[in-house]
Amino acid sequence: MFDIADCENSTLVVADHSEQVQMDQVKNCRVFVAACASSIFIRDCENCTFYTSCRQLRLRDVTNCTFYIYSMAEVHIEFS
């Protein structure tokens, strides 16, 4: 599992194959995630652009973000 947390004003690149990726409290970033075999969880993020390829994408509390996604399943938007 790859975990990204508490990043601001950065470009983040996960260029290797990963099983699962979690992102929490990322702000004003560009995030690139290469092939993810399972799920990508994105929570509490603001003003970001995400480029992802995964089996499943799950979102919660994401504000003003842009997504460029390849996913084998529908995107899941969670409400808490």
Contact map, one row per residue, 1 for C-alpha under 8 A:
11100000000000000111110000000000000000000000000000000000000000000000000000000000
11110000000000000111110000000000000000000000000000000000000000000000000000000000
11111000000000000000111000000000000000000000000000000000000000000000000000000000
01111110000000000000111101000000000000000000000000000000000000000000000000000000
00111110000000000000001111000000000000000000000000000000000000000000000000000000
00011111000000000000000111100000000000000000000000000000000000000000000000000000
00011111110000000000000011101000000000000000000000000000000000000000000000000000
00000111110000000000000001111000000000000000000000000000000000000000000000000000
00000011111000000000000000111000000000000000000000000000000000000000000000000000
00000011111100000000000000011100000000000000000000000000000000000000000000000000
00000000111110000000000000001111000000000000000000000000000000000000000000000000
00000000011111000000000000001111000000000000000000000000000000000000000000000000
00000000001111100000000000000011100000000000000000000000000000000000000000000000
00000000000111110000000000000001110000000000000000000000000000000000000000000000
00000000000011111000000000000001110000000000000000000000000000000000000000000000
00000000000001111100000000000000011000000000000000000000000000000000000000000000
00000000000000111110000000000000011110000000000000000000000000000000000000000000
11000000000000011111100000000000001110000000000000000000000000000000000000000000
11000000000000001111100000000000000111100000000000000000000000000000000000000000
11000000000000000111110000000000000111110000000000000000000000000000000000000000
11110000000000000111111000000000000100111000000000000000000000000000000000000000
11110000000000000001111100000000000000011110000000000000000000000000000000000000
00111000000000000000111111000000000000011110000000000000000000000000000000000000
00011100000000000000011111000000000000000111100000000000000000000000000000000000
00001110000000000000001111100000000000000011110000000000000000000000000000000000
00011111000000000000001111111000000000000001110100000000000000000000000000000000
00000111100000000000000011111000000000000000111100000000000000000000000000000000
00000001110000000000000001111100000000000000011100000000000000000000000000000000
00000011111100000000000001111110000000000000001110000000000000000000000000000000
00000000011100000000000000011111000000000000000111100000000000000000000000000000
00000000001110000000000000001111100000000000000111100000000000000000000000000000
00000000001111100000000000000111110000000000000001110000000000000000000000000000
00000000000011100000000000000011111100000000000001111000000000000000000000000000
00000000000001111000000000000001111100000000000000011000000000000000000000000000
00000000000000011100000000000000111110000000000000011100000000000000000000000000
00000000000000001111100000000000111111110000000000001110000000000000000000000000
00000000000000001111000000000000001111100000000000000110000000000000000000000000
00000000000000000011000000000000000111110000000000000111000000000000000000000000
00000000000000000011100000000000000111111000000000000111110000000000000000000000
00000000000000000001111000000000000101111100000000000101110000000000000000000000
00000000000000000000111000000000000000111110000000000000111000000000000000000000
00000000000000000000011100000000000000011111100000000000111101000000000000000000
00000000000000000000011110000000000000001111100000000000001111000000000000000000
00000000000000000000000111000000000000000111110000000000000111100000000000000000
00000000000000000000000111100000000000000111111100000000000011101000000000000000
00000000000000000000000011110000000000000001111100000000000001111000000000000000
00000000000000000000000000111000000000000000111110000000000000111100000000000000
00000000000000000000000001111110000000000000111111000000000000011100000000000000
00000000000000000000000000001110000000000000001111100000000000001111000000000000
00000000000000000000000000000111100000000000000111110000000000001111100000000000
00000000000000000000000000000111100000000000000011111000000000000011100000000000
00000000000000000000000000000001111000000000000001111100000000000011110000000000
00000000000000000000000000000000111100000000000000111110000000000000111000000000
00000000000000000000000000000000001111110000000000011111100000000000111100000000
00000000000000000000000000000000000111100000000000001111100000000000001110000000
00000000000000000000000000000000000001110000000000000111110000000000001111110000
00000000000000000000000000000000000000111100000000000111111000000000001011110000
00000000000000000000000000000000000000111100000000000001111100000000000000111100
00000000000000000000000000000000000000001110000000000000111111000000000000111100
00000000000000000000000000000000000000000111000000000000011111000000000000001111
00000000000000000000000000000000000000000011100000000000001111100000000000000110
00000000000000000000000000000000000000000111110000000000001111111000000000000000
00000000000000000000000000000000000000000001111000000000000011111000000000000000
00000000000000000000000000000000000000000000011100000000000001111100000000000000
00000000000000000000000000000000000000000000111111000000000001111110000000000000
00000000000000000000000000000000000000000000001111000000000000011111000000000000
00000000000000000000000000000000000000000000000011110000000000001111100000000000
00000000000000000000000000000000000000000000000011110000000000000111110000000000
00000000000000000000000000000000000000000000000001111100000000000011111000000000
00000000000000000000000000000000000000000000000000011100000000000001111100000000
00000000000000000000000000000000000000000000000000001111100000000000111111100000
00000000000000000000000000000000000000000000000000000111000000000000011111000000
00000000000000000000000000000000000000000000000000000011100000000000001111100000
00000000000000000000000000000000000000000000000000000001100000000000001111110000
00000000000000000000000000000000000000000000000000000001111000000000001011111000
00000000000000000000000000000000000000000000000000000001111000000000000001111100
00000000000000000000000000000000000000000000000000000000011100000000000000111110
00000000000000000000000000000000000000000000000000000000011110000000000000011111
00000000000000000000000000000000000000000000000000000000000110000000000000001111
00000000000000000000000000000000000000000000000000000000000100000000000000000111
